[in-house]
Amino acid sequence: MKAVRLLEYGGQLVFNDAVDPADRDTVIVSATDDPGSAYSPRGAESYVYRKTGLKRWEQAMSGLPEAKGTAVSRFATHAGERGVIYAANNHGLFRSDDAGRSWNALDLPWPEPGLADGVGALACLPE
């Protein structure tokens, strides 16, 4: 997997991204310092960042689990849900109704072992 560096945050590696369907200038990314632990929850420490237009990147972790012990998040959007972004990581599935400014956990049952090893992909399917 190819990663790019998020230079405004000490060169963290960006692994996944999403664009807000309502505003193509708003981008969400998941980043970590160590590519070796990006998908391994045991040593992971990943963050979510948000950027709109020419503004600086800002952390967007409100409502998400603590970064330490969290594998990089996967994101998904749906064209019919403006401003809504979904994130999934080894702690569960989360939804943002405000283009990634804040997140709420979705209460979904997962079969064992669940998301303990992280998330390989996330998608929103058209109805």
Secondary structure, DSSP 8 states (H G I E B T S, - for coil): ---EEEGGGTTEEEEEEEE-TT-TTEEEEEEES-GGGTT-TTT-BEEEEEEETTS--EE--TTS--SBT----EEE--TTSTT-EEEEETTEEEEESSTTSS-EEE-----TTTTTT--S-------
